[in-house]
Amino acid sequence: MIITAAAWDSRSIEHIARHGVDRSEIEELLDGRCLKRRTRSDCYMIYGRSEAGDRKSTRLNSSHANI
């Protein structure tokens, strides 16, 4: 599966900020080598590491991304 783009709205940005994460960290995760698992018909869990080596995971709703 290739993710070509993610759509960001203010709600999503505010949500990840509550977890101490910013948009660039999630985009770095999506651009890098990561594991993608489908959880429901419209959601995927993405697991990977940042360039600094930190483990990250995020849930991606397919309606907010070009998959």
Phi and psi in degrees as GROMACS dihedral restraints (atoms count N, CA, C in turn):
[ dihedral_restraints ]
;  ai    aj    ak    al  type     phi  dphi    fc
    3     4     5     6     1  -116.0    20    10
    4     5     6     7     1   128.3    20    10
    6     7     8     9     1  -100.2    20    10
    7     8     9    10     1   115.7    20    10
    9    10    11    12     1   -93.8    20    10
   10    11    12    13     1   -22.9    20    10
   12    13    14    15     1  -164.7    20    10
   13    14    15    16     1   151.5    20    10
   15    16    17    18     1  -123.7    20    10
   16    17    18    19     1   136.5    20    10
   18    19    20    21     1   -93.2    20    10
   19    20    21    22     1   133.2    20    10
   21    22    23    24     1  -115.2    20    10
   22    23    24    25     1   130.9    20    10
   24    25    26    27     1  -118.7    20    10
   25    26    27    28     1   169.8    20    10
   27    28    29    30     1   -62.2    20    10
   28    29    30    31     1   -34.1    20    10
   30    31    32    33     1   -62.4    20    10
   31    32    33    34     1   -44.0    20    10
   33    34    35    36     1   -65.6    20    10
   34    35    36    37     1   -42.7    20    10
   36    37    38    39     1   -65.1    20    10
   37    38    39    40     1   -42.0    20    10
   39    40    41    42     1   -64.7    20    10
   40    41    42    43     1   -38.0    20    10
   42    43    44    45     1   -63.9    20    10
   43    44    45    46     1   -49.9    20    10
   45    46    47    48     1   -67.7    20    10
   46    47    48    49     1   -29.3    20    10
   48    49    50    51     1   -63.8    20    10
   49    50    51    52     1   -33.8    20    10
   51    52    53    54     1   -64.1    20    10
   52    53    54    55     1   -21.1    20    10
   54    55    56    57     1   -97.5    20    10
   55    56    57    58     1     7.8    20    10
   57    58    59    60     1    74.9    20    10
   58    59    60    61     1    25.5    20    10
   60    61    62    63     1  -121.3    20    10
   61    62    63    64     1   144.9    20    10
   63    64    65    66     1  -114.1    20    10
   64    65    66    67     1   169.8    20    10
   66    67    68    69     1   -55.8    20    10
   67    68    69    70     1   -40.4    20    10
   69    70    71    72     1   -64.1    20    10
   70    71    72    73     1   -33.5    20    10
   72    73    74    75     1   -66.7    20    10
   73    74    75    76     1   -39.2    20    10
   75    76    77    78     1   -70.0    20    10
   76    77    78    79     1   -42.1    20    10
   78    79    80    81     1   -64.3    20    10
   79    80    81    82     1   -35.7    20    10
   81    82    83    84     1   -62.6    20    10
   82    83    84    85     1   -41.9    20    10
   84    85    86    87     1   -61.7    20    10
   85    86    87    88     1   -45.7    20    10
   87    88    89    90     1   -68.0    20    10
   88    89    90    91     1   -31.6    20    10
   90    91    92    93     1   -79.0    20    10
   91    92    93    94     1   -23.2    20    10
   93    94    95    96     1   -90.4    20    10
   94    95    96    97     1  -169.5    20    10
   96    97    98    99     1   -77.6    20    10
   97    98    99   100     1   120.0    20    10
   99   100   101   102     1  -146.9    20    10
  100   101   102   103     1   163.3    20    10
  102   103   104   105     1  -100.9    20    10
  103   104   105   106     1   129.8    20    10
  105   106   107   108     1  -120.0    20    10
  106   107   108   109     1   126.5    20    10
  108   109   110   111     1  -127.7    20    10
  109   110   111   112     1   130.3    20    10
  111   112   113   114     1   -76.9    20    10
  112   113   114   115     1   129.9    20    10
  114   115   116   117     1  -106.1    20    10
  115   116   117   118     1   -36.1    20    10
  117   118   119   120     1  -144.6    20    10
  118   119   120   121     1   179.2    20    10
  120   121   122   123     1   -61.4    20    10
  121   122   123   124     1   -24.9    20    10
  123   124   125   126     1  -119.7    20    10
  124   125   126   127     1     8.9    20    10
  126   127   128   129     1  -132.4    20    10
  127   128   129   130     1   150.0    20    10
  129   130   131   132     1  -134.5    20    10
  130   131   132   133     1   143.9    20    10
  132   133   134   135     1   -99.4    20    10
  133   134   135   136     1   132.6    20    10
  135   136   137   138     1  -116.7    20    10
  136   137   138   139     1   126.8    20    10
  138   139   140   141     1  -123.4    20    10
  139   140   141   142     1   138.1    20    10
  141   142   143   144     1  -175.7    20    10
  142   143   144   145     1  -166.6    20    10
  144   145   146   147     1  -127.1    20    10
  145   146   147   148     1   146.7    20    10
  147   148   149   150     1   -75.5    20    10
  148   149   150   151     1   171.5    20    10
  150   151   152   153     1   -61.4    20    10
  151   152   153   154     1   -27.1    20    10
  153   154   155   156     1   -80.7    20    10
  154   155   156   157     1    -6.3    20    10
  156   157   158   159     1    95.9    20    10
  157   158   159   160     1     0.4    20    10
  159   160   161   162     1   -72.1    20    10
  160   161   162   163     1   136.4    20    10
  162   163   164   165     1   -76.8    20    10
  163   164   165   166     1   135.1    20    10
  165   166   167   168     1  -134.6    20    10
  166   167   168   169     1   151.9    20    10
  168   169   170   171     1  -145.4    20    10
  169   170   171   172     1   151.8    20    10
  171   172   173   174     1  -152.4    20    10
  172   173   174   175     1   154.7    20    10
  174   175   176   177     1  -101.5    20    10
  175   176   177   178     1   133.5    20    10
  177   178   179   180     1  -121.4    20    10
  178   179   180   181     1   123.4    20    10
  180   181   182   183     1   -85.1    20    10
  181   182   183   184     1   126.4    20    10
  183   184   185   186     1   -62.6    20    10
  184   185   186   187     1   -20.0    20    10
  186   187   188   189     1   -73.3    20    10
  187   188   189   190     1   -13.1    20    10
  189   190   191   192     1  -105.1    20    10
  190   191   192   193     1    12.0    20    10
  192   193   194   195     1  -148.3    20    10
  193   194   195   196     1   153.6    20    10
  195   196   197   198     1   -91.8    20    10
  196   197   198   199     1   104.6    20    10
